[in-house]
Amino acid sequence: MKLVVIGDPEFNVGFGLAGIASERMFDIKSDDEIIESVRKALDDKEVGIVVIKYDYLKKLPPALRREIDERVQPTFVAVGGTGGVEEIREKIRKAIGVDLWK
């Protein structure tokens, strides 16, 4: 399974330093590229996890966000911004059917 990163060049540089290959990163330079990059990640059957900049996730159309929320694979993890822990908690609850924080 591959890990993919969707963010601006400044966001992605940290993942590059951590060893993520540049071909697995989408450098977003305009809002139009966000939807295109998310679609490519969703269509790639080898992608297991998508790390996306929180601000970009919030810019997605509601229908696409709903599709992301309902899928188990790939799992989208928003980084940065607010609400990160609650979103991860909800994804875990949906995936395994149990709230581990209770």
GUGUBA-864916 format. One record per residue: x, y, z of N, C-alpha, C, O in turn; residue number from 1. Coordinates in Angstrom, 1 decimal, padded with zeros to 4 digits, m for minus. Layout:
<atoms>
@n.east:X, n.north:Y, n.up:Z, ca.east:X, ca.north:Y, ca.up:Z, c.east:X, c.north:Y, c.up:Z, o.east:X, o.north:Y, o.up:Z, seq:NUM;
...
</atoms>
This chain:
<atoms>
@n.east:000.8, n.north:m001.2, n.up:000.0, ca.east:000.0, ca.north:000.0, ca.up:000.0, c.east:000.9, c.north:001.2, c.up:000.0, o.east:001.9, o.north:001.3, o.up:000.7, seq:1;
@n.east:000.5, n.north:002.2, n.up:m000.8, ca.east:001.2, ca.north:003.5, ca.up:m000.9, c.east:000.6, c.north:004.5, c.up:000.0, o.east:m000.6, o.north:004.6, o.up:000.3, seq:2;
@n.east:001.4, n.north:005.5, n.up:000.5, ca.east:001.0, ca.north:006.7, ca.up:001.2, c.east:001.2, c.north:007.8, c.up:000.2, o.east:002.3, o.north:007.9, o.up:m000.4, seq:3;
@n.east:000.2, n.north:008.7, n.up:000.1, ca.east:000.2, ca.north:009.8, ca.up:m000.8, c.east:000.0, c.north:011.1, c.up:000.0, o.east:m000.7, o.north:011.0, o.up:001.0, seq:4;
@n.east:000.7, n.north:012.2, n.up:m000.4, ca.east:000.6, ca.north:013.4, ca.up:000.3, c.east:000.0, c.north:014.5, c.up:m000.6, o.east:000.5, o.north:014.6, o.up:m001.8, seq:5;
@n.east:m001.0, n.north:015.2, n.up:m000.2, ca.east:m001.6, ca.north:016.3, ca.up:m001.0, c.east:m001.5, c.north:017.6, c.up:m000.2, o.east:m002.1, o.north:017.7, o.up:000.9, seq:6;
@n.east:m000.6, n.north:018.5, n.up:m000.7, ca.east:m000.4, ca.north:019.7, ca.up:000.0, c.east:000.3, c.north:020.7, c.up:m000.8, o.east:000.7, o.north:020.4, o.up:m001.9, seq:7;
@n.east:000.5, n.north:021.9, n.up:m000.3, ca.east:001.4, ca.north:022.9, ca.up:m001.0, c.east:002.8, c.north:022.5, c.up:m000.9, o.east:003.2, o.north:021.6, o.up:000.0, seq:8;
@n.east:003.7, n.north:023.1, n.up:m001.7, ca.east:005.1, ca.north:022.7, ca.up:m001.6, c.east:005.7, c.north:022.8, c.up:m000.2, o.east:006.6, o.north:021.9, o.up:000.2, seq:9;
@n.east:005.4, n.north:023.8, n.up:000.5, ca.east:005.9, ca.north:024.0, ca.up:001.9, c.east:005.4, c.north:022.8, c.up:002.8, o.east:006.2, o.north:022.3, o.up:003.6, seq:10;
@n.east:004.2, n.north:022.4, n.up:002.7, ca.east:003.6, ca.north:021.3, ca.up:003.5, c.east:004.3, c.north:020.0, c.up:003.1, o.east:004.7, o.north:019.2, o.up:004.0, seq:11;
@n.east:004.6, n.north:019.8, n.up:001.8, ca.east:005.1, ca.north:018.5, ca.up:001.4, c.east:006.6, c.north:018.3, c.up:001.7, o.east:007.1, o.north:017.2, o.up:001.8, seq:12;
@n.east:007.3, n.north:019.4, n.up:001.9, ca.east:008.8, ca.north:019.3, ca.up:002.1, c.east:009.1, c.north:018.5, c.up:003.3, o.east:010.0, o.north:017.7, o.up:003.3, seq:13;
@n.east:008.3, n.north:018.6, n.up:004.4, ca.east:008.5, ca.north:017.8, ca.up:005.6, c.east:008.4, c.north:016.3, c.up:005.3, o.east:009.1, o.north:015.5, o.up:005.8, seq:14;
@n.east:007.4, n.north:016.0, n.up:004.5, ca.east:007.2, ca.north:014.5, ca.up:004.1, c.east:008.3, c.north:014.0, c.up:003.3, o.east:008.7, o.north:012.9, o.up:003.4, seq:15;
@n.east:008.9, n.north:014.9, n.up:002.4, ca.east:010.0, ca.north:014.5, ca.up:001.6, c.east:011.2, c.north:014.3, c.up:002.5, o.east:012.0, o.north:013.3, o.up:002.2, seq:16;
@n.east:011.4, n.north:015.1, n.up:003.5, ca.east:012.6, ca.north:014.9, ca.up:004.4, c.east:012.4, c.north:013.7, c.up:005.2, o.east:013.4, o.north:013.1, o.up:005.7, seq:17;
@n.east:011.1, n.north:013.2, n.up:005.4, ca.east:010.9, ca.north:012.0, ca.up:006.2, c.east:011.0, c.north:010.7, c.up:005.3, o.east:010.8, o.north:009.6, o.up:005.8, seq:18;
@n.east:011.3, n.north:011.0, n.up:004.0, ca.east:011.5, ca.north:009.8, ca.up:003.1, c.east:010.4, c.north:009.5, c.up:002.1, o.east:010.5, o.north:008.5, o.up:001.4, seq:19;
@n.east:009.3, n.north:010.3, n.up:002.1, ca.east:008.3, ca.north:010.0, ca.up:001.1, c.east:008.8, c.north:010.5, c.up:m000.3, o.east:009.3, o.north:011.6, o.up:m000.4, seq:20;
@n.east:008.7, n.north:009.6, n.up:m001.3, ca.east:009.1, ca.north:009.9, ca.up:m002.6, c.east:008.3, c.north:011.0, c.up:m003.2, o.east:007.1, o.north:011.1, o.up:m003.0, seq:21;
@n.east:009.0, n.north:011.9, n.up:m004.0, ca.east:008.3, ca.north:013.0, ca.up:m004.6, c.east:007.2, c.north:012.6, c.up:m005.6, o.east:006.2, o.north:013.4, o.up:m005.7, seq:22;
@n.east:007.3, n.north:011.4, n.up:m006.2, ca.east:006.2, ca.north:011.0, ca.up:m007.1, c.east:004.9, c.north:010.6, c.up:m006.3, o.east:003.9, o.north:010.4, o.up:m006.9, seq:23;
@n.east:005.0, n.north:010.5, n.up:m005.0, ca.east:003.8, ca.north:010.2, ca.up:m004.2, c.east:003.2, c.north:011.5, c.up:m003.6, o.east:002.4, o.north:011.4, o.up:m002.7, seq:24;
@n.east:003.8, n.north:012.7, n.up:m004.0, ca.east:003.3, ca.north:013.9, ca.up:m003.5, c.east:002.7, c.north:014.8, c.up:m004.6, o.east:003.2, o.north:014.9, o.up:m005.7, seq:25;
@n.east:001.5, n.north:015.4, n.up:m004.2, ca.east:000.9, ca.north:016.3, ca.up:m005.1, c.east:001.1, c.north:017.7, c.up:m004.6, o.east:000.6, o.north:018.1, o.up:m003.5, seq:26;
@n.east:001.9, n.north:018.5, n.up:m005.3, ca.east:002.2, ca.north:019.9, ca.up:m005.0, c.east:001.1, c.north:020.8, c.up:m005.5, o.east:001.0, o.north:021.0, o.up:m006.7, seq:27;
@n.east:000.2, n.north:021.2, n.up:m004.7, ca.east:m001.0, ca.north:022.0, ca.up:m005.1, c.east:m000.6, c.north:023.5, c.up:m005.2, o.east:000.0, o.north:024.1, o.up:m004.3, seq:28;
@n.east:m000.9, n.north:024.0, n.up:m006.3, ca.east:m000.6, ca.north:025.4, ca.up:m006.6, c.east:m001.8, c.north:026.3, c.up:m006.8, o.east:m001.8, o.north:027.5, o.up:m006.7, seq:29;
@n.east:m003.0, n.north:025.6, n.up:m007.0, ca.east:m004.2, ca.north:026.3, ca.up:m007.2, c.east:m005.4, c.north:025.4, c.up:m006.7, o.east:m005.2, o.north:024.2, o.up:m006.6, seq:30;
@n.east:m006.5, n.north:026.0, n.up:m006.4, ca.east:m007.6, ca.north:025.2, ca.up:m005.8, c.east:m008.1, c.north:024.2, c.up:m006.8, o.east:m008.7, o.north:023.1, o.up:m006.4, seq:31;
@n.east:m008.0, n.north:024.4, n.up:m008.1, ca.east:m008.5, ca.north:023.5, ca.up:m009.1, c.east:m007.7, c.north:022.2, c.up:m009.0, o.east:m008.2, o.north:021.1, o.up:m009.3, seq:32;
@n.east:m006.4, n.north:022.2, n.up:m008.6, ca.east:m005.6, ca.north:021.0, ca.up:m008.5, c.east:m006.0, c.north:020.1, c.up:m007.3, o.east:m005.6, o.north:018.9, o.up:m007.3, seq:33;
@n.east:m006.7, n.north:020.7, n.up:m006.4, ca.east:m007.0, ca.north:019.9, ca.up:m005.2, c.east:m008.0, c.north:018.7, c.up:m005.6, o.east:m007.7, o.north:017.6, o.up:m005.2, seq:34;
@n.east:m009.0, n.north:019.0, n.up:m006.3, ca.east:m010.0, ca.north:018.0, ca.up:m006.6, c.east:m009.4, c.north:017.0, c.up:m007.6, o.east:m009.6, o.north:015.8, o.up:m007.4, seq:35;
@n.east:m008.6, n.north:017.5, n.up:m008.5, ca.east:m007.9, ca.north:016.5, ca.up:m009.5, c.east:m007.0, c.north:015.6, c.up:m008.7, o.east:m007.0, o.north:014.4, o.up:m009.0, seq:36;
@n.east:m006.2, n.north:016.1, n.up:m007.8, ca.east:m005.3, ca.north:015.2, ca.up:m007.0, c.east:m006.0, c.north:014.2, c.up:m006.1, o.east:m005.6, o.north:013.1, o.up:m006.0, seq:37;
@n.east:m007.1, n.north:014.7, n.up:m005.5, ca.east:m007.9, ca.north:013.7, ca.up:m004.7, c.east:m008.5, c.north:012.6, c.up:m005.5, o.east:m008.5, o.north:011.5, o.up:m005.2, seq:38;
@n.east:m009.0, n.north:013.0, n.up:m006.7, ca.east:m009.6, ca.north:012.0, ca.up:m007.6, c.east:m008.5, c.north:011.0, c.up:m008.0, o.east:m008.8, o.north:009.8, o.up:m008.1, seq:39;
@n.east:m007.3, n.north:011.4, n.up:m008.4, ca.east:m006.2, ca.north:010.5, ca.up:m008.7, c.east:m005.9, c.north:009.6, c.up:m007.6, o.east:m005.7, o.north:008.4, o.up:m007.8, seq:40;
@n.east:m005.9, n.north:010.1, n.up:m006.4, ca.east:m005.6, ca.north:009.2, ca.up:m005.2, c.east:m006.7, c.north:008.2, c.up:m005.0, o.east:m006.4, o.north:007.0, o.up:m004.7, seq:41;
@n.east:m008.0, n.north:008.6, n.up:m005.2, ca.east:m009.1, ca.north:007.7, ca.up:m005.0, c.east:m009.1, c.north:006.6, c.up:m006.1, o.east:m009.5, o.north:005.5, o.up:m005.8, seq:42;
@n.east:m008.7, n.north:006.9, n.up:m007.3, ca.east:m008.7, ca.north:006.0, ca.up:m008.4, c.east:m007.5, c.north:005.0, c.up:m008.4, o.east:m007.6, o.north:003.9, o.up:m009.0, seq:43;
@n.east:m006.4, n.north:005.3, n.up:m007.6, ca.east:m005.3, ca.north:004.4, ca.up:m007.6, c.east:m005.5, c.north:003.4, c.up:m006.5, o.east:m005.5, o.north:003.6, o.up:m005.3, seq:44;
@n.east:m005.7, n.north:002.1, n.up:m007.0, ca.east:m006.0, ca.north:001.0, ca.up:m006.1, c.east:m004.8, c.north:000.7, c.up:m005.1, o.east:m005.0, o.north:000.0, o.up:m004.1, seq:45;
@n.east:m003.6, n.north:001.2, n.up:m005.4, ca.east:m002.5, ca.north:000.9, ca.up:m004.5, c.east:m002.4, c.north:001.8, c.up:m003.4, o.east:m001.6, o.north:001.6, o.up:m002.4, seq:46;
@n.east:m003.1, n.north:002.9, n.up:m003.4, ca.east:m003.1, ca.north:003.9, ca.up:m002.3, c.east:m003.9, c.north:003.5, c.up:m001.1, o.east:m005.1, o.north:003.2, o.up:m001.2, seq:47;
@n.east:m003.2, n.north:003.4, n.up:000.0, ca.east:m003.9, ca.north:003.0, ca.up:001.3, c.east:m004.2, c.north:004.2, c.up:002.2, o.east:m005.2, o.north:004.2, o.up:002.9, seq:48;
@n.east:m003.3, n.north:005.2, n.up:002.2, ca.east:m003.4, ca.north:006.4, ca.up:003.1, c.east:m003.1, c.north:007.6, c.up:002.3, o.east:m002.1, o.north:007.7, o.up:001.5, seq:49;
@n.east:m004.0, n.north:008.6, n.up:002.4, ca.east:m003.8, ca.north:009.9, ca.up:001.8, c.east:m003.6, c.north:011.0, c.up:003.0, o.east:m004.6, o.north:011.2, o.up:003.7, seq:50;
@n.east:m002.5, n.north:011.6, n.up:003.1, ca.east:m002.3, ca.north:012.7, ca.up:004.0, c.east:m002.6, c.north:013.9, c.up:003.2, o.east:m002.0, o.north:014.2, o.up:002.2, seq:51;
@n.east:m003.6, n.north:014.7, n.up:003.7, ca.east:m004.0, ca.north:015.9, ca.up:003.0, c.east:m004.0, c.north:017.1, c.up:004.0, o.east:m004.3, o.north:017.0, o.up:005.1, seq:52;
@n.east:m003.6, n.north:018.2, n.up:003.5, ca.east:m003.6, ca.north:019.5, ca.up:004.3, c.east:m005.0, c.north:019.8, c.up:004.7, o.east:m005.9, o.north:019.7, o.up:003.8, seq:53;
@n.east:m005.2, n.north:020.0, n.up:005.9, ca.east:m006.6, ca.north:020.2, ca.up:006.5, c.east:m007.3, c.north:021.3, c.up:005.7, o.east:m008.5, o.north:021.1, o.up:005.4, seq:54;
@n.east:m006.7, n.north:022.4, n.up:005.3, ca.east:m007.4, ca.north:023.5, ca.up:004.6, c.east:m007.9, c.north:023.0, c.up:003.3, o.east:m008.9, o.north:023.4, o.up:002.8, seq:55;
@n.east:m007.1, n.north:022.1, n.up:002.6, ca.east:m007.5, ca.north:021.6, ca.up:001.3, c.east:m008.7, c.north:020.6, c.up:001.4, o.east:m009.6, o.north:020.6, o.up:000.6, seq:56;
@n.east:m008.8, n.north:019.8, n.up:002.5, ca.east:m009.9, ca.north:018.9, ca.up:002.7, c.east:m011.2, c.north:019.7, c.up:002.8, o.east:m012.2, o.north:019.3, o.up:002.3, seq:57;
@n.east:m011.1, n.north:020.8, n.up:003.5, ca.east:m012.3, ca.north:021.7, ca.up:003.8, c.east:m012.7, c.north:022.4, c.up:002.5, o.east:m013.9, o.north:022.8, o.up:002.4, seq:58;
@n.east:m011.9, n.north:022.5, n.up:001.5, ca.east:m012.2, ca.north:023.2, ca.up:000.2, c.east:m012.9, c.north:022.2, c.up:m000.8, o.east:m013.4, o.north:022.7, o.up:m001.8, seq:59;
@n.east:m012.9, n.north:020.9, n.up:m000.5, ca.east:m013.5, ca.north:020.0, ca.up:m001.4, c.east:m015.1, c.north:020.1, c.up:m001.4, o.east:m015.7, o.north:020.5, o.up:m000.4, seq:60;
@n.east:m015.7, n.north:019.8, n.up:m002.6, ca.east:m017.2, ca.north:019.9, ca.up:m002.6, c.east:m017.8, c.north:018.9, c.up:m001.7, o.east:m017.2, o.north:017.8, o.up:m001.4, seq:61;
@n.east:m019.0, n.north:019.1, n.up:m001.2, ca.east:m019.6, ca.north:018.2, ca.up:m000.2, c.east:m019.7, c.north:016.8, c.up:m000.7, o.east:m019.5, o.north:015.8, o.up:000.1, seq:62;
@n.east:m020.1, n.north:016.6, n.up:m002.0, ca.east:m020.2, ca.north:015.2, ca.up:m002.5, c.east:m018.9, c.north:014.5, c.up:m002.4, o.east:m018.9, o.north:013.3, o.up:m002.1, seq:63;
@n.east:m017.8, n.north:015.1, n.up:m002.8, ca.east:m016.5, ca.north:014.4, ca.up:m002.7, c.east:m016.1, c.north:014.2, c.up:m001.3, o.east:m015.5, o.north:013.1, o.up:m001.0, seq:64;
@n.east:m016.3, n.north:015.1, n.up:m000.4, ca.east:m016.0, ca.north:014.9, ca.up:001.0, c.east:m016.8, c.north:013.7, c.up:001.6, o.east:m016.3, o.north:012.9, o.up:002.4, seq:65;
@n.east:m018.1, n.north:013.6, n.up:001.2, ca.east:m018.9, ca.north:012.5, ca.up:001.6, c.east:m018.3, c.north:011.2, c.up:001.1, o.east:m018.3, o.north:010.2, o.up:001.9, seq:66;
@n.east:m017.9, n.north:011.1, n.up:m000.1, ca.east:m017.3, ca.north:009.9, ca.up:m000.7, c.east:m016.1, c.north:009.5, c.up:000.1, o.east:m015.9, o.north:008.4, o.up:000.4, seq:67;
@n.east:m015.2, n.north:010.5, n.up:000.4, ca.east:m014.0, ca.north:010.2, ca.up:001.2, c.east:m014.4, c.north:009.7, c.up:002.6, o.east:m013.8, o.north:008.7, o.up:003.1, seq:68;
@n.east:m015.4, n.north:010.3, n.up:003.2, ca.east:m015.8, ca.north:009.9, ca.up:004.6, c.east:m016.4, c.north:008.5, c.up:004.6, o.east:m016.2, o.north:007.8, o.up:005.6, seq:69;
@n.east:m017.0, n.north:008.1, n.up:003.5, ca.east:m017.7, ca.north:006.8, ca.up:003.5, c.east:m016.7, c.north:005.6, c.up:003.1, o.east:m017.0, o.north:004.5, o.up:003.3, seq:70;
@n.east:m015.6, n.north:006.0, n.up:002.5, ca.east:m014.6, ca.north:004.9, ca.up:002.1, c.east:m013.7, c.north:004.5, c.up:003.3, o.east:m013.4, o.north:005.3, o.up:004.2, seq:71;
@n.east:m013.4, n.north:003.3, n.up:003.2, ca.east:m012.4, ca.north:002.7, ca.up:004.2, c.east:m011.0, c.north:002.8, c.up:003.6, o.east:m010.0, o.north:003.1, o.up:004.3, seq:72;
@n.east:m010.9, n.north:002.6, n.up:002.3, ca.east:m009.6, ca.north:002.7, ca.up:001.6, c.east:m009.7, c.north:003.5, c.up:000.4, o.east:m010.7, o.north:003.2, o.up:m000.4, seq:73;
@n.east:m008.9, n.north:004.5, n.up:000.1, ca.east:m007.9, ca.north:004.9, ca.up:001.0, c.east:m008.4, c.north:005.7, c.up:002.2, o.east:m009.5, o.north:006.3, o.up:002.1, seq:74;
@n.east:m007.7, n.north:005.7, n.up:003.2, ca.east:m008.0, ca.north:006.5, ca.up:004.4, c.east:m007.4, c.north:007.8, c.up:004.3, o.east:m006.2, o.north:008.0, o.up:004.0, seq:75;
@n.east:m008.2, n.north:008.9, n.up:004.4, ca.east:m007.7, ca.north:010.3, ca.up:004.4, c.east:m007.4, c.north:010.8, c.up:005.8, o.east:m008.3, o.north:010.6, o.up:006.7, seq:76;
@n.east:m006.2, n.north:011.3, n.up:006.0, ca.east:m005.9, ca.north:011.9, ca.up:007.2, c.east:m005.5, c.north:013.4, c.up:007.0, o.east:m004.6, o.north:013.7, o.up:006.3, seq:77;
@n.east:m006.3, n.north:014.2, n.up:007.6, ca.east:m006.1, ca.north:015.7, ca.up:007.5, c.east:m005.1, c.north:016.1, c.up:008.5, o.east:m005.2, o.north:015.7, o.up:009.7, seq:78;
@n.east:m004.1, n.north:016.9, n.up:008.1, ca.east:m003.0, ca.north:017.3, ca.up:009.0, c.east:m003.0, c.north:018.8, c.up:009.0, o.east:m003.1, o.north:019.5, o.up:007.9, seq:79;
@n.east:m002.8, n.north:019.4, n.up:010.1, ca.east:m002.8, ca.north:020.9, ca.up:010.3, c.east:m004.2, c.north:021.3, c.up:010.6, o.east:m005.1, o.north:020.6, o.up:010.5, seq:80;
@n.east:m004.3, n.north:022.6, n.up:010.9, ca.east:m005.6, ca.north:023.1, ca.up:011.2, c.east:m006.2, c.north:022.6, c.up:012.6, o.east:m005.4, o.north:022.2, o.up:013.4, seq:81;
@n.east:m007.5, n.north:022.6, n.up:012.7, ca.east:m008.1, ca.north:022.2, ca.up:013.9, c.east:m009.0, c.north:020.9, c.up:013.7, o.east:m009.3, o.north:020.6, o.up:012.5, seq:82;
@n.east:m009.3, n.north:020.2, n.up:014.7, ca.east:m010.2, ca.north:019.1, ca.up:014.6, c.east:m009.6, c.north:017.8, c.up:014.2, o.east:m010.3, o.north:016.8, o.up:014.0, seq:83;
@n.east:m008.2, n.north:017.7, n.up:014.2, ca.east:m007.6, ca.north:016.6, ca.up:013.7, c.east:m007.9, c.north:015.3, c.up:014.5, o.east:m008.2, o.north:014.3, o.up:014.0, seq:84;
@n.east:m007.8, n.north:015.4, n.up:015.8, ca.east:m008.0, ca.north:014.2, ca.up:016.7, c.east:m009.5, c.north:013.7, c.up:016.6, o.east:m009.7, o.north:012.5, o.up:016.5, seq:85;
@n.east:m010.4, n.north:014.7, n.up:016.6, ca.east:m011.8, ca.north:014.2, ca.up:016.4, c.east:m012.1, c.north:013.6, c.up:015.1, o.east:m012.8, o.north:012.6, o.up:015.0, seq:86;
@n.east:m011.5, n.north:014.0, n.up:014.0, ca.east:m011.7, ca.north:013.4, ca.up:012.7, c.east:m011.1, c.north:012.0, c.up:012.7, o.east:m011.7, o.north:011.1, o.up:012.2, seq:87;
@n.east:m009.9, n.north:011.9, n.up:013.3, ca.east:m009.3, ca.north:010.5, ca.up:013.3, c.east:m010.1, c.north:009.6, c.up:014.2, o.east:m010.3, o.north:008.4, o.up:013.8, seq:88;
@n.east:m010.6, n.north:010.1, n.up:015.3, ca.east:m011.5, ca.north:009.3, ca.up:016.2, c.east:m012.7, c.north:008.8, c.up:015.4, o.east:m013.1, o.north:007.6, o.up:015.5, seq:89;
@n.east:m013.3, n.north:009.7, n.up:014.6, ca.east:m014.5, ca.north:009.3, ca.up:013.9, c.east:m014.2, c.north:008.3, c.up:012.8, o.east:m014.9, o.north:007.3, o.up:012.6, seq:90;
@n.east:m013.0, n.north:008.4, n.up:012.1, ca.east:m012.6, ca.north:007.5, ca.up:011.1, c.east:m012.4, c.north:006.1, c.up:011.7, o.east:m012.8, o.north:005.1, o.up:011.1, seq:91;
@n.east:m011.7, n.north:006.0, n.up:012.9, ca.east:m011.5, ca.north:004.8, ca.up:013.5, c.east:m012.9, c.north:004.1, c.up:013.9, o.east:m013.1, o.north:002.9, o.up:013.8, seq:92;
@n.east:m013.8, n.north:004.9, n.up:014.5, ca.east:m015.1, ca.north:004.4, ca.up:014.8, c.east:m015.8, c.north:003.9, c.up:013.6, o.east:m016.4, o.north:002.8, o.up:013.7, seq:93;
@n.east:m015.8, n.north:004.5, n.up:012.5, ca.east:m016.4, ca.north:004.0, ca.up:011.3, c.east:m015.8, c.north:002.8, c.up:010.8, o.east:m016.5, o.north:001.8, o.up:010.3, seq:94;
@n.east:m014.4, n.north:002.7, n.up:010.8, ca.east:m013.7, ca.north:001.6, ca.up:010.3, c.east:m013.9, c.north:000.3, c.up:011.1, o.east:m014.1, o.north:m000.8, o.up:010.5, seq:95;
@n.east:m013.9, n.north:000.4, n.up:012.4, ca.east:m014.0, ca.north:m000.8, ca.up:013.3, c.east:m015.3, c.north:m000.9, c.up:014.0, o.east:m015.6, o.north:m001.9, o.up:014.6, seq:96;
@n.east:m016.1, n.north:000.1, n.up:014.0, ca.east:m017.4, ca.north:000.1, ca.up:014.7, c.east:m017.4, c.north:000.3, c.up:016.2, o.east:m018.4, o.north:000.1, o.up:016.8, seq:97;
@n.east:m016.3, n.north:000.7, n.up:016.7, ca.east:m016.2, ca.north:000.9, ca.up:018.2, c.east:m015.4, c.north:002.3, c.up:018.4, o.east:m014.5, o.north:002.6, o.up:017.7, seq:98;
@n.east:m015.9, n.north:003.0, n.up:019.4, ca.east:m015.3, ca.north:004.2, ca.up:019.8, c.east:m014.2, c.north:003.9, c.up:020.8, o.east:m014.6, o.north:003.6, o.up:022.0, seq:99;
@n.east:m012.9, n.north:003.9, n.up:020.4, ca.east:m011.9, ca.north:003.5, ca.up:021.3, c.east:m011.6, c.north:004.5, c.up:022.5, o.east:m010.9, o.north:004.2, o.up:023.5, seq:100;
@n.east:m012.2, n.north:005.7, n.up:022.4, ca.east:m011.9, ca.north:006.7, ca.up:023.4, c.east:m012.9, c.north:006.6, c.up:024.6, o.east:m012.8, o.north:007.3, o.up:025.6, seq:101;
@n.east:m013.9, n.north:005.7, n.up:024.5, ca.east:m014.9, ca.north:005.5, ca.up:025.6, c.east:m014.5, c.north:004.4, c.up:026.5, o.east:m015.2, o.north:004.2, o.up:027.5, seq:102;
</atoms>
